Amino acid sequence: IQRGLGLISTLVLARLLTPEDFGIVAIATLILYFFEKFTNTGTNVYILQKDSVSDADLNTAWTLDVLLKLLVWLVLIISAPWLAEFYDNPKLESVVVVFSFILLIRGFTNPGLLLLRKHFQYQKIFTVSVWQKFLSFIVVITIAYLYQTYWAMIIGELVFFSVLLIASYIIHQHRPKFTLAEVGEQWQFSKWVLGKGFVGFIKGQLDTLLVSKLFPAAELGKYHVNRHIATMPSQQIIIPALEPIISALSKSKTDNHAFAYQFNLCLFTFALAIFPISAFMWFFPQQIVLVLLGEQWQDTYGILAALSLLVSAFAIGQLVNKCFLALGKTKALFFYDIVSLVILVATLLSLASPSLETFALVRGGMEVVLVVLLIVWL
């Protein structure tokens, strides 16, 4: 339901807003989540893979998250004018400042939600997720219809995370307290997750970073929206379905046979679901673009076809990453991300004045190769 509303929102916004609007939001989103990676201590994974969780564990994880997000929020606020100047877009300064409050909202969200996920109690989370998207959907569409401005998407994101913040304290009785009692134990796990998250983010968003500097904002908007469509099956369907995977796999991590069976079953199931979608995008990009985005996006058919390679690669890559995390192999993932990032940077920078379509095709093809290597390693 939540993902369906997101799709409808994209369809409507593509007809109300311009590619340049999407480009501004794409840059702001890129900046926000780049800074947020400095706060990603792997709290979710740490709690989910831990055999038993005490209040001290939960509160330490929450405190560490809040402190890091507060620090990075301040840095982001101070950096906003410089970032706007770097991208030569004065509009970015106010957008980044407003967008940055998402960091604080996410940081103070009740960590009791992690216990619900750990014990597979998803009914309450489901209800909150639906309300999150429904209320933000109403806000986004209303503002976009009345004012045709990119602020619709930014305000919608703030509403989305604010609903989660408030609801998290309603649906779970845990009340977090500031403490760093277990920070030593958690840091042994989190330091590799933090490094992996930062490197993984750069690897995952490297193409958007390069496009934002090599092409005008309108071209970035075209690339960003088509990339969103190409990754939508994995981002909107596969990743949410993977939420229980770490908890499930961690229960069989000492039994190689059972672990391998669970992985193979998941991989086979995902392949059946995702390969036909990827093939459809490759062969029929024109129909997809016209239906989803409208005629003003008709010059982006080739971009979507090229990025269709990301559909399967992202989905299966997420599954393999979850397996490594369930095994506690965060250090191994970190070094894999370092090596794959170097390969990706070298490949994309070796392209001589590429068109947007060529750039997209090389990006998608490289992701397929890297995911195959990761499966072999697992």
C-alpha contacts under 8 A as a table, 3 or more apart, distances in Angstrom:
res1	aa1	res2	aa2	distance
1	I	4	G	5.04
1	I	5	L	6.29
1	I	130	V	6.51
2	Q	5	L	5.38
2	Q	6	G	6.42
2	Q	129	S	6.46
2	Q	130	V	5.31
2	Q	133	K	5.54
2	Q	134	F	7.42
3	R	6	G	4.89
3	R	7	L	6.32
3	R	236	Q	5.49
3	R	237	I	7.47
4	G	7	L	5.09
4	G	8	I	6.37
5	L	8	I	5.07
5	L	9	S	6.05
5	L	133	K	6.81
5	L	134	F	7.12
5	L	137	F	6.96
6	G	9	S	5.00
6	G	10	T	6.28
6	G	133	K	7.33
6	G	137	F	7.46
7	L	10	T	5.11
7	L	11	L	6.34
8	I	11	L	5.07
8	I	12	V	6.29
9	S	12	V	5.27
9	S	13	L	6.04
9	S	137	F	6.58
9	S	140	V	7.80
9	S	141	I	7.02
10	T	13	L	5.17
10	T	14	A	5.99
10	T	292	L	7.83
10	T	293	L	7.96
11	L	14	A	5.44
11	L	15	R	6.90
11	L	292	L	5.28
11	L	293	L	5.83
12	V	15	R	5.46
12	V	16	L	6.46
12	V	141	I	7.49
13	L	16	L	4.95
13	L	17	L	5.62
13	L	141	I	7.38
13	L	144	A	7.05
14	A	17	L	5.68
14	A	18	T	7.08
14	A	292	L	7.89
14	A	293	L	5.26
14	A	294	G	7.33
15	R	18	T	7.75
15	R	293	L	6.62
15	R	294	G	6.67
16	L	144	A	6.62
16	L	145	Y	6.77
16	L	148	Q	5.99
17	L	21	D	6.18
17	L	22	F	7.49
17	L	144	A	7.44
17	L	148	Q	5.88
17	L	149	T	6.74
17	L	150	Y	7.16
18	T	21	D	5.18
18	T	22	F	6.64
19	P	22	F	5.11
19	P	23	G	6.14
19	P	217	A	7.86
19	P	218	A	5.10
19	P	219	E	7.44
19	P	220	L	7.91
19	P	221	G	4.65
19	P	222	K	5.89
20	E	23	G	4.79
20	E	24	I	6.33
20	E	217	A	5.59
20	E	218	A	4.36
20	E	219	E	7.87
20	E	220	L	7.87
20	E	221	G	5.71
21	D	24	I	5.33
21	D	25	V	6.49
21	D	149	T	7.20
21	D	150	Y	5.23
21	D	218	A	7.98
21	D	221	G	7.24
22	F	25	V	5.18
22	F	26	A	5.92
22	F	150	Y	7.04
22	F	218	A	7.94
22	F	221	G	4.85
22	F	222	K	7.90
22	F	224	H	7.44
22	F	225	V	7.29
23	G	26	A	4.92
23	G	27	I	6.27
23	G	217	A	5.16
23	G	218	A	6.02
23	G	219	E	7.65
23	G	220	L	5.35
23	G	221	G	3.84
23	G	222	K	7.66
23	G	224	H	7.12
24	I	27	I	5.32
24	I	28	A	6.30
24	I	92	L	7.04
24	I	150	Y	7.62
24	I	217	A	7.00
24	I	221	G	7.64
25	V	28	A	5.02
25	V	29	T	5.95
25	V	150	Y	6.84
25	V	153	M	7.56
25	V	154	I	7.39
26	A	29	T	5.14
26	A	30	L	6.06
26	A	220	L	7.79
26	A	221	G	7.02
26	A	224	H	6.56
27	I	30	L	5.01
27	I	31	I	6.19
27	I	212	S	7.31
28	A	31	I	5.13
28	A	32	L	6.15
28	A	92	L	6.90
28	A	95	V	6.79
28	A	96	V	5.79
28	A	99	F	7.45
29	T	32	L	5.11
29	T	33	Y	6.14
30	L	33	Y	5.49
30	L	34	F	5.95
30	L	205	Q	7.63
30	L	209	L	7.84
31	I	34	F	5.10
31	I	35	F	6.30
31	I	96	V	7.74
32	L	35	F	5.36
32	L	36	E	6.13
32	L	96	V	7.38
32	L	99	F	7.18
32	L	100	S	6.43
33	Y	36	E	4.72
33	Y	37	K	6.18
34	F	37	K	5.45
34	F	38	F	7.54
34	F	198	F	7.55
34	F	201	F	6.94
34	F	202	I	7.67
35	F	38	F	5.71
35	F	39	T	7.64
35	F	72	V	6.65
35	F	76	L	7.24
36	E	39	T	5.29
36	E	40	N	6.62
36	E	69	K	7.15
36	E	72	V	7.24
36	E	103	L	7.04
37	K	40	N	5.04
37	K	194	L	7.17
37	K	197	G	5.93
37	K	198	F	5.13
37	K	201	F	7.18
38	F	68	L	7.65
38	F	72	V	7.35
38	F	194	L	6.82
38	F	198	F	6.54
39	T	65	D	6.46
39	T	68	L	5.22
39	T	69	K	5.65
39	T	72	V	7.33
39	T	194	L	7.28
40	N	43	T	7.50
40	N	65	D	7.48
40	N	193	V	7.29
40	N	194	L	5.40
40	N	197	G	6.56
41	T	64	L	7.97
41	T	65	D	7.05
41	T	190	S	4.88
41	T	191	K	6.80
41	T	193	V	5.93
41	T	194	L	4.95
42	G	45	V	5.32
42	G	46	Y	5.91
42	G	190	S	5.58
42	G	193	V	5.46
42	G	194	L	6.72
43	T	46	Y	5.12
43	T	47	I	6.17
43	T	61	A	5.71
43	T	62	W	7.64
43	T	65	D	7.58
43	T	190	S	7.50
44	N	47	I	5.47
44	N	48	L	6.08
44	N	114	L	6.55
45	V	48	L	5.07
45	V	49	Q	5.95
45	V	246	I	7.58
45	V	325	L	7.29
46	Y	49	Q	5.60
46	Y	50	K	6.15
46	Y	186	Q	7.32
46	Y	189	F	7.09
46	Y	190	S	7.44
47	I	50	K	5.31
47	I	53	V	6.77
47	I	57	D	7.81
47	I	58	L	7.36
47	I	114	L	7.06
47	I	115	L	7.99
47	I	118	K	7.71
48	L	114	L	7.19
48	L	115	L	7.92
48	L	117	R	7.66
48	L	118	K	5.35
48	L	246	I	6.84
48	L	247	S	5.69
49	Q	246	I	6.60
49	Q	247	S	5.97
49	Q	250	S	5.93
49	Q	326	A	6.21
49	Q	328	G	7.79
50	K	53	V	6.53
53	V	57	D	6.04
53	V	58	L	6.98
54	S	57	D	5.15
54	S	58	L	6.44
55	D	58	L	5.10
55	D	59	N	5.95
56	A	59	N	5.16
56	A	60	T	5.86
56	A	179	T	7.42
56	A	181	A	6.44
56	A	182	E	6.51
57	D	60	T	5.27
57	D	61	A	6.19
57	D	181	A	7.84
57	D	182	E	5.93
58	L	61	A	5.23
58	L	62	W	6.24
58	L	111	P	6.69
58	L	112	G	7.85
58	L	176	P	7.73
59	N	62	W	5.00
59	N	63	T	5.98
59	N	111	P	7.73
59	N	176	P	5.48
59	N	177	K	5.77
59	N	178	F	6.44
59	N	179	T	6.15
59	N	180	L	7.68
60	T	63	T	5.07
60	T	64	L	6.06
60	T	178	F	7.12
60	T	179	T	5.32
60	T	180	L	4.80
60	T	181	A	6.31
60	T	182	E	5.93
60	T	183	V	6.15
61	A	64	L	5.32
61	A	65	D	6.22
61	A	183	V	7.59
61	A	186	Q	7.57
62	W	65	D	5.10
62	W	66	V	6.15
62	W	107	G	7.56
62	W	108	F	7.76
62	W	111	P	6.27
62	W	176	P	7.18
62	W	178	F	7.77
63	T	66	V	5.12
63	T	67	L	6.12
63	T	177	K	7.48
63	T	178	F	5.33
63	T	179	T	6.15
63	T	180	L	6.83
64	L	67	L	5.34
64	L	68	L	6.19
64	L	180	L	7.26
64	L	183	V	7.80
65	D	68	L	5.39
65	D	69	K	6.09
65	D	107	G	5.94
66	V	69	K	5.21
66	V	70	L	6.02
66	V	104	L	7.45
66	V	107	G	4.75
66	V	108	F	6.25
67	L	70	L	5.18
67	L	71	L	6.26
68	L	71	L	5.17
68	L	72	V	6.16
69	K	72	V	5.12
69	K	73	W	5.86
69	K	103	L	5.89
69	K	104	L	6.34
69	K	107	G	6.15
70	L	73	W	5.06
70	L	74	L	6.41
70	L	103	L	7.54
70	L	104	L	6.39
70	L	107	G	7.92
71	L	74	L	5.36
71	L	75	V	6.49
72	V	75	V	4.99
72	V	76	L	6.07
73	W	76	L	5.06
73	W	77	I	6.21
73	W	100	S	6.25
73	W	101	F	7.37
73	W	103	L	6.43
73	W	104	L	7.21
74	L	77	I	5.17
74	L	78	I	6.31
75	V	78	I	5.23
75	V	79	S	6.05
76	L	79	S	4.98
76	L	80	A	6.09
76	L	96	V	7.85
76	L	97	V	7.53
76	L	100	S	6.91
77	I	80	A	5.42
77	I	96	V	7.60
77	I	97	V	5.61
77	I	100	S	7.17
78	I	81	P	7.31
79	S	82	W	5.38
79	S	83	L	6.12
80	A	83	L	5.12
80	A	84	A	6.24
80	A	92	L	7.61
80	A	93	E	5.04
80	A	94	S	7.68
80	A	96	V	6.07
80	A	97	V	6.44
81	P	84	A	5.22
81	P	85	E	6.32
81	P	93	E	5.36
82	W	85	E	5.05
82	W	86	F	6.06
83	L	86	F	4.92
83	L	87	Y	6.32
83	L	92	L	7.51
83	L	93	E	7.14
84	A	87	Y	5.39
84	A	88	D	5.91
84	A	89	N	5.27
84	A	90	P	5.36
84	A	91	K	7.14
84	A	92	L	5.02
84	A	93	E	5.20
85	E	88	D	4.72
85	E	89	N	6.36
85	E	90	P	6.78
86	F	89	N	7.87
87	Y	213	K	7.74
89	N	92	L	5.77
90	P	93	E	6.02
91	K	94	S	6.28
91	K	95	V	6.62
92	L	95	V	4.96
92	L	96	V	5.86
93	E	96	V	5.38
93	E	97	V	6.35
94	S	97	V	5.13
94	S	98	V	6.24
95	V	98	V	5.39
95	V	99	F	5.96
95	V	151	W	7.97
95	V	154	I	7.71
96	V	99	F	5.00
96	V	100	S	5.89
97	V	100	S	5.29
97	V	101	F	7.34
98	V	101	F	5.95
98	V	154	I	7.97
99	F	102	I	5.95
99	F	154	I	6.55
99	F	158	L	7.40
100	S	103	L	5.75
100	S	104	L	7.71
101	F	104	L	5.34
101	F	105	I	6.40
101	F	158	L	7.69
102	I	105	I	5.04
102	I	106	R	6.05
102	I	157	E	7.87
102	I	158	L	6.17
102	I	161	F	6.91
103	L	106	R	5.34
103	L	107	G	6.09
104	L	107	G	5.00
104	L	108	F	6.34
105	I	108	F	5.60
105	I	109	T	6.54
105	I	161	F	6.53
105	I	162	S	6.36
105	I	165	L	6.45
106	R	109	T	5.41
106	R	161	F	6.71
106	R	165	L	7.04
108	F	165	L	7.04
109	T	164	L	7.18
109	T	165	L	4.71
109	T	166	I	7.76
109	T	168	S	6.37
109	T	169	Y	7.82
110	N	113	L	6.35
110	N	165	L	6.99
110	N	168	S	5.32
110	N	169	Y	5.92
110	N	172	H	7.90
110	N	174	H	7.39
110	N	175	R	7.17
110	N	176	P	6.88
111	P	114	L	5.59
111	P	115	L	7.55
111	P	174	H	7.71
111	P	176	P	7.20
112	G	115	L	5.30
112	G	116	L	6.80
112	G	168	S	7.52
112	G	172	H	5.87
112	G	173	Q	7.41
112	G	174	H	5.43
112	G	175	R	7.77
113	L	116	L	5.12
113	L	117	R	6.47
113	L	125	I	7.68
113	L	168	S	6.64
113	L	172	H	6.90
114	L	117	R	5.10
114	L	118	K	6.03
115	L	118	K	4.89
115	L	119	H	6.19
116	L	119	H	5.40
116	L	120	F	6.11
116	L	121	Q	4.87
116	L	122	Y	6.61
116	L	125	I	7.85
117	R	120	F	4.91
117	R	121	Q	5.86
117	R	122	Y	6.40
117	R	243	E	7.84
117	R	244	P	7.10
118	K	121	Q	7.69
118	K	244	P	7.68
118	K	247	S	6.23
120	F	244	P	6.91
121	Q	124	K	7.20
121	Q	125	I	7.73
122	Y	125	I	5.04
122	Y	126	F	5.89
123	Q	126	F	5.07
123	Q	127	T	6.41
124	K	127	T	5.14
124	K	128	V	6.34
124	K	171	I	6.68
125	I	128	V	5.19
125	I	129	S	6.04
126	F	129	S	5.11
126	F	130	V	6.30
127	T	130	V	5.32
127	T	131	W	6.44
128	V	131	W	5.16
128	V	132	Q	5.98
128	V	163	V	7.86
128	V	164	L	6.74
128	V	167	A	6.69
129	S	132	Q	5.00
129	S	133	K	6.34
129	S	164	L	7.67
130	V	133	K	5.42
130	V	134	F	5.98
131	W	134	F	5.00
131	W	135	L	5.94
131	W	163	V	7.62
132	Q	135	L	5.70
132	Q	136	S	6.21
132	Q	159	V	7.63
132	Q	160	F	5.04
132	Q	161	F	7.33
132	Q	163	V	5.61
132	Q	164	L	6.51
133	K	136	S	5.18
133	K	137	F	5.70
133	K	160	F	6.28
134	F	137	F	5.04
134	F	138	I	6.32
135	L	138	I	5.23
135	L	139	V	6.38
135	L	159	V	7.34
135	L	160	F	7.27
136	S	139	V	5.06
136	S	140	V	6.03
136	S	156	G	4.80
136	S	157	E	6.88
136	S	159	V	5.48
136	S	160	F	5.22
137	F	140	V	5.19
137	F	141	I	6.10
137	F	156	G	6.92
138	I	141	I	5.47
138	I	142	T	5.99
139	V	142	T	5.27
139	V	143	I	6.16
139	V	152	A	7.27
139	V	155	I	7.60
139	V	156	G	5.86
139	V	159	V	7.91
140	V	143	I	5.45
140	V	144	A	6.00
140	V	152	A	4.76
140	V	153	M	5.74
140	V	155	I	7.12
140	V	156	G	5.06
141	I	144	A	5.11
141	I	145	Y	5.89
141	I	152	A	7.25
142	T	145	Y	5.27
142	T	146	L	6.15
142	T	152	A	7.94
143	I	146	L	5.23
143	I	147	Y	5.77
143	I	148	Q	7.13
143	I	149	T	7.46
143	I	151	W	7.81
143	I	152	A	5.17
144	A	147	Y	5.44
144	A	148	Q	4.52
144	A	149	T	5.77
144	A	150	Y	7.44
144	A	151	W	7.92
144	A	152	A	5.30
145	Y	148	Q	5.76
148	Q	152	A	7.90
149	T	152	A	6.01
150	Y	153	M	5.78
150	Y	154	I	6.98
151	W	154	I	5.01
151	W	155	I	5.99
152	A	155	I	5.45
152	A	156	G	6.01
153	M	156	G	5.00
153	M	157	E	6.31
154	I	157	E	5.27
154	I	158	L	6.57
155	I	158	L	5.10
155	I	159	V	6.29
156	G	159	V	5.13
156	G	160	F	6.12
157	E	160	F	4.94
157	E	161	F	6.44
158	L	161	F	5.52
158	L	162	S	6.04
159	V	162	S	5.03
159	V	163	V	6.14
160	F	163	V	5.59
160	F	164	L	6.82
161	F	164	L	5.10
161	F	165	L	6.26
162	S	165	L	5.00
162	S	166	I	6.34
163	V	166	I	5.39
163	V	167	A	5.99
164	L	167	A	5.12
164	L	168	S	5.77
165	L	168	S	5.41
165	L	169	Y	7.18
166	I	169	Y	5.88
166	I	170	I	6.89
167	A	170	I	4.93
167	A	171	I	6.20
168	S	171	I	5.59
168	S	172	H	6.29
169	Y	172	H	5.66
169	Y	173	Q	6.77
169	Y	174	H	7.59
169	Y	175	R	7.61
170	I	173	Q	7.27
180	L	183	V	5.12
181	A	184	G	7.92
182	E	185	E	5.73
182	E	186	Q	6.41
183	V	186	Q	5.13
183	V	187	W	5.84
184	G	187	W	5.28
184	G	188	Q	6.66
185	E	188	Q	5.56
185	E	189	F	7.18
186	Q	189	F	5.35
186	Q	190	S	5.88
187	W	190	S	4.68
187	W	191	K	5.51
188	Q	191	K	6.03
188	Q	192	W	7.71
189	F	192	W	6.27
189	F	193	V	6.92
189	F	330	T	7.44
190	S	193	V	4.87
190	S	194	L	5.89
191	K	194	L	5.12
191	K	195	G	6.29
192	W	195	G	5.06
192	W	196	K	5.89
192	W	330	T	5.65
192	W	331	K	5.41
192	W	334	F	6.35
193	V	196	K	4.92
193	V	197	G	5.79
193	V	330	T	5.98
193	V	331	K	7.72
193	V	334	F	7.33
194	L	197	G	5.13
194	L	198	F	6.24
195	G	198	F	5.26
195	G	199	V	6.18
195	G	334	F	6.41
196	K	199	V	5.21
196	K	200	G	5.57
196	K	330	T	7.49
196	K	331	K	7.96
196	K	333	L	6.68
196	K	334	F	4.37
196	K	335	F	7.85
196	K	337	D	6.67
197	G	200	G	4.98
197	G	201	F	5.87
198	F	201	F	5.22
198	F	202	I	6.45
199	V	202	I	5.20
199	V	203	K	6.16
199	V	334	F	7.53
199	V	337	D	6.22
199	V	338	I	6.46
199	V	341	L	7.41
200	G	203	K	4.99
200	G	204	G	5.92
200	G	337	D	5.87
200	G	341	L	7.88
201	F	204	G	5.01
201	F	205	Q	5.89
201	F	206	L	7.95
202	I	205	Q	5.20
202	I	206	L	5.30
202	I	341	L	7.69
203	K	206	L	5.16
203	K	337	D	7.43
203	K	340	S	7.72
203	K	341	L	5.25
203	K	344	L	7.42
204	G	207	D	7.55
205	Q	208	T	5.27
205	Q	209	L	6.17
206	L	209	L	5.01
206	L	210	L	6.18
206	L	345	V	7.65
207	D	210	L	5.19
207	D	211	V	6.04
207	D	363	R	7.02
208	T	211	V	5.04
208	T	212	S	5.96
208	T	220	L	7.47
208	T	223	Y	7.85
208	T	224	H	7.20
209	L	212	S	5.21
209	L	213	K	6.65
210	L	213	K	5.29
210	L	214	L	5.96
211	V	214	L	5.01
211	V	215	F	5.46
211	V	219	E	7.95
211	V	220	L	6.00
211	V	223	Y	7.94
212	S	215	F	5.90
212	S	216	P	7.05
212	S	217	A	6.84
212	S	220	L	5.75
213	K	216	P	7.65
215	F	219	E	5.92
215	F	220	L	6.47
216	P	219	E	5.37
216	P	220	L	6.36
217	A	220	L	4.94
217	A	221	G	6.12
218	A	221	G	4.96
218	A	222	K	6.42
219	E	222	K	5.07
219	E	223	Y	6.25
220	L	223	Y	5.05
220	L	224	H	5.86
221	G	224	H	5.05
221	G	225	V	6.10
222	K	225	V	5.44
222	K	226	N	6.23
222	K	297	W	7.52
222	K	300	T	6.79
223	Y	226	N	5.32
223	Y	227	R	5.89
223	Y	303	I	7.06
223	Y	356	L	7.72
224	H	227	R	5.09
224	H	228	H	6.08
225	V	228	H	4.97
225	V	229	I	6.37
226	N	229	I	5.02
226	N	230	A	6.13
226	N	300	T	7.57
226	N	303	I	6.86
226	N	304	L	5.42
226	N	307	L	7.62
227	R	230	A	4.97
227	R	231	T	6.09
227	R	304	L	7.09
227	R	307	L	6.44
228	H	231	T	5.31
228	H	232	M	5.77
229	I	232	M	5.00
229	I	233	P	7.86
229	I	304	L	7.80
230	A	233	P	7.20
230	A	281	M	7.81
230	A	304	L	6.67
230	A	307	L	5.93
230	A	308	S	5.42
230	A	310	L	6.49
230	A	311	V	5.70
231	T	234	S	5.58
231	T	235	Q	5.86
231	T	310	L	6.37
231	T	311	V	5.38
231	T	314	F	7.08
232	M	235	Q	4.94
232	M	236	Q	5.26
232	M	237	I	7.52
232	M	311	V	7.75
233	P	236	Q	5.43
233	P	237	I	5.39
233	P	238	I	6.62
233	P	274	I	7.46
233	P	277	I	7.92
233	P	311	V	6.64
233	P	315	A	7.79
234	S	237	I	5.47
234	S	238	I	4.57
234	S	239	I	5.88
234	S	311	V	6.44
234	S	312	S	7.67
234	S	314	F	6.30
234	S	315	A	4.69
235	Q	238	I	6.27
235	Q	239	I	5.44
235	Q	240	P	7.45
235	Q	315	A	7.71
236	Q	239	I	6.60
236	Q	240	P	6.65
237	I	240	P	5.72
237	I	241	A	6.25
238	I	241	A	5.06
238	I	242	L	6.16
238	I	270	F	7.73
238	I	315	A	6.14
239	I	242	L	4.97
239	I	243	E	6.76
239	I	315	A	7.28
239	I	318	Q	7.05
240	P	243	E	5.54
241	A	244	P	7.32
242	L	245	I	5.16
242	L	246	I	7.85
242	L	319	L	7.18
243	E	246	I	7.05
244	P	247	S	5.55
244	P	248	A	6.14
245	I	248	A	5.03
245	I	249	L	5.88
245	I	322	K	6.99
246	I	249	L	5.25
246	I	250	S	5.85
246	I	322	K	5.96
246	I	323	C	7.02
246	I	325	L	7.10
246	I	326	A	5.05
247	S	250	S	5.31
247	S	251	K	6.74
247	S	326	A	7.34
248	A	251	K	5.61
248	A	252	S	7.37
249	L	252	S	5.39
249	L	253	K	6.12
249	L	259	F	6.53
249	L	262	Q	7.42
249	L	323	C	7.07
249	L	326	A	5.90
249	L	327	L	7.96
250	S	253	K	5.05
250	S	326	A	4.90
250	S	327	L	6.53
251	K	254	T	7.78
252	S	255	D	5.33
252	S	256	N	7.60
252	S	258	A	6.19
252	S	259	F	5.57
253	K	256	N	6.71
253	K	259	F	5.98
253	K	326	A	7.11
253	K	327	L	5.88
254	T	259	F	7.96
255	D	258	A	5.46
255	D	259	F	6.05
256	N	259	F	5.06
256	N	260	A	5.97
257	H	260	A	5.23
257	H	261	Y	6.15
258	A	261	Y	5.07
258	A	262	Q	6.25
259	F	262	Q	5.25
259	F	263	F	6.26
260	A	263	F	5.12
260	A	264	N	6.06
261	Y	264	N	5.23
261	Y	265	L	6.08
262	Q	265	L	5.17
262	Q	266	C	6.21
263	F	266	C	5.19
263	F	267	L	6.04
263	F	323	C	7.48
264	N	267	L	5.02
264	N	268	F	6.02
265	L	268	F	5.27
265	L	269	T	6.16
266	C	269	T	5.13
266	C	270	F	6.05
266	C	319	L	7.86
267	L	270	F	5.21
267	L	271	A	6.06
267	L	316	I	6.95
267	L	319	L	7.47
268	F	271	A	5.11
268	F	272	L	6.32
269	T	272	L	5.28
269	T	273	A	6.44
270	F	273	A	5.08
270	F	274	I	5.84
270	F	315	A	7.60
270	F	316	I	7.20
271	A	274	I	5.24
271	A	275	F	5.56
271	A	312	S	7.55
271	A	316	I	7.83
272	L	275	F	6.15
272	L	276	P	7.30
273	A	276	P	6.72
273	A	277	I	7.37
274	I	277	I	5.30
274	I	278	S	6.34
274	I	311	V	7.07
274	I	312	S	5.82
274	I	315	A	7.64
275	F	278	S	5.10
275	F	279	A	6.19
275	F	311	V	7.97
275	F	312	S	6.16
276	P	279	A	5.06
276	P	280	F	6.11
277	I	280	F	5.12
277	I	281	M	6.35
277	I	311	V	7.60
278	S	281	M	5.27
278	S	282	W	6.33
278	S	308	S	5.39
278	S	309	L	6.58
278	S	311	V	5.59
278	S	312	S	6.41
279	A	282	W	5.07
279	A	283	F	6.31
279	A	308	S	7.54
280	F	283	F	5.37
280	F	284	F	5.73
280	F	285	P	7.72
281	M	284	F	5.40
281	M	285	P	5.24
281	M	288	I	7.34
281	M	304	L	7.11
281	M	305	A	5.80
281	M	308	S	5.59
282	W	285	P	6.23
282	W	304	L	7.63
282	W	305	A	4.48
282	W	306	A	7.01
282	W	308	S	5.72
282	W	309	L	7.88
283	F	305	A	7.13
284	F	287	Q	5.70
284	F	288	I	6.61
284	F	305	A	7.73
285	P	288	I	5.12
285	P	289	V	6.08
285	P	301	Y	5.30
285	P	302	G	7.28
285	P	304	L	6.04
285	P	305	A	5.55
286	Q	289	V	5.32
286	Q	290	L	6.17
286	Q	298	Q	7.27
286	Q	301	Y	5.32
287	Q	290	L	5.30
287	Q	291	V	6.12
288	I	291	V	5.32
288	I	292	L	5.91
288	I	293	L	7.98
289	V	292	L	5.27
289	V	293	L	5.30
289	V	294	G	6.49
289	V	295	E	7.92
289	V	297	W	6.85
289	V	298	Q	6.72
289	V	300	T	7.63
289	V	301	Y	6.65
290	L	293	L	5.61
290	L	294	G	4.50
290	L	295	E	5.72
290	L	297	W	7.45
290	L	298	Q	6.77
291	V	294	G	6.04
293	L	296	Q	7.59
293	L	297	W	6.26
294	G	297	W	5.99
294	G	298	Q	7.24
295	E	298	Q	5.13
296	Q	299	D	7.81
297	W	300	T	5.81
298	Q	301	Y	6.20
299	D	302	G	7.67
300	T	303	I	5.24
300	T	304	L	6.52
301	Y	304	L	5.43
301	Y	305	A	6.36
302	G	305	A	5.11
302	G	306	A	6.18
302	G	357	E	5.76
303	I	306	A	5.26
303	I	307	L	6.18
303	I	356	L	6.84
303	I	357	E	4.80
303	I	360	A	6.14
303	I	361	L	7.70
304	L	307	L	5.07
304	L	308	S	6.12
305	A	308	S	5.26
305	A	309	L	7.92
306	A	309	L	6.41
306	A	357	E	6.64
306	A	358	T	7.85
306	A	360	A	5.56
306	A	361	L	4.42
306	A	364	G	6.63
307	L	310	L	5.53
307	L	311	V	7.58
307	L	360	A	5.74
307	L	361	L	6.27
307	L	363	R	7.64
307	L	364	G	5.47
308	S	311	V	5.42
308	S	312	S	7.97
308	S	364	G	7.29
309	L	312	S	6.39
309	L	313	A	6.61
309	L	361	L	7.89
309	L	364	G	4.91
309	L	365	G	6.40
309	L	367	E	7.83
309	L	368	V	6.97
310	L	313	A	4.95
310	L	314	F	5.57
310	L	364	G	5.22
310	L	365	G	7.95
310	L	367	E	6.72
310	L	368	V	7.25
311	V	314	F	5.75
311	V	315	A	6.43
312	S	315	A	5.28
312	S	316	I	6.08
312	S	368	V	7.89
313	A	316	I	5.49
313	A	317	G	5.76
313	A	367	E	6.11
313	A	368	V	5.17
313	A	371	V	6.20
314	F	317	G	5.00
314	F	318	Q	6.12
314	F	367	E	7.76
315	A	318	Q	5.36
315	A	319	L	6.68
316	I	319	L	5.10
316	I	320	V	6.35
316	I	371	V	7.43
317	G	320	V	5.20
317	G	321	N	6.14
317	G	371	V	5.60
317	G	374	L	7.83
318	Q	321	N	5.10
318	Q	322	K	6.26
319	L	322	K	5.17
319	L	323	C	6.49
320	V	323	C	5.11
320	V	324	F	6.52
320	V	374	L	7.33
320	V	375	I	6.59
320	V	378	L	7.48
321	N	324	F	5.23
321	N	325	L	6.28
321	N	333	L	7.52
322	K	325	L	5.05
322	K	326	A	6.03
323	C	326	A	5.08
323	C	327	L	6.33
324	F	327	L	5.18
324	F	328	G	6.36
324	F	329	K	5.17
324	F	330	T	6.84
324	F	332	A	7.98
324	F	333	L	7.02
324	F	378	L	7.46
325	L	328	G	4.86
325	L	329	K	5.60
325	L	330	T	5.89
326	A	329	K	7.56
329	K	332	A	5.38
329	K	333	L	6.52
330	T	333	L	5.13
330	T	334	F	6.19
331	K	334	F	5.07
331	K	335	F	6.48
332	A	335	F	5.37
332	A	336	Y	6.24
333	L	336	Y	4.99
333	L	337	D	6.11
334	F	337	D	5.20
334	F	338	I	6.36
335	F	338	I	5.01
335	F	339	V	6.32
336	Y	339	V	5.26
336	Y	340	S	6.05
336	Y	374	L	7.90
337	D	340	S	5.13
337	D	341	L	5.82
338	I	341	L	5.21
338	I	342	V	6.37
339	V	342	V	5.27
339	V	343	I	6.41
340	S	343	I	5.05
340	S	344	L	6.08
340	S	370	L	6.70
341	L	344	L	5.03
341	L	345	V	6.03
342	V	345	V	5.25
342	V	346	A	6.10
343	I	346	A	5.29
343	I	347	T	6.17
344	L	347	T	5.17
344	L	348	L	6.15
344	L	363	R	7.95
344	L	366	M	6.95
345	V	348	L	5.35
345	V	349	L	5.93
346	A	349	L	5.38
346	A	350	S	6.08
347	T	350	S	5.27
347	T	351	L	7.05
348	L	351	L	5.62
348	L	359	F	7.39
348	L	362	V	7.34
348	L	363	R	7.29
349	L	352	A	7.75
351	L	354	P	5.98
351	L	359	F	7.77
354	P	357	E	7.94
354	P	358	T	5.89
354	P	359	F	5.92
355	S	358	T	5.25
355	S	359	F	6.17
356	L	359	F	5.10
356	L	360	A	6.14
357	E	360	A	5.10
357	E	361	L	6.18
358	T	361	L	5.09
358	T	362	V	6.26
359	F	362	V	5.39
359	F	363	R	6.20
360	A	363	R	5.07
360	A	364	G	6.15
361	L	364	G	5.24
361	L	365	G	6.11
362	V	365	G	5.13
362	V	366	M	6.07
363	R	366	M	5.35
363	R	367	E	6.38
364	G	367	E	5.24
364	G	368	V	6.56
365	G	368	V	5.28
365	G	369	V	6.54
366	M	369	V	5.13
366	M	370	L	6.20
367	E	370	L	5.16
367	E	371	V	6.16
368	V	371	V	5.31
368	V	372	V	6.32
369	V	372	V	5.28
369	V	373	L	6.43
370	L	373	L	5.14
370	L	374	L	6.32
371	V	374	L	4.99
371	V	375	I	6.28
372	V	375	I	5.18
372	V	376	V	6.34
373	L	376	V	5.15
373	L	377	W	6.29
374	L	377	W	5.06
374	L	378	L	6.24
375	I	378	L	5.11
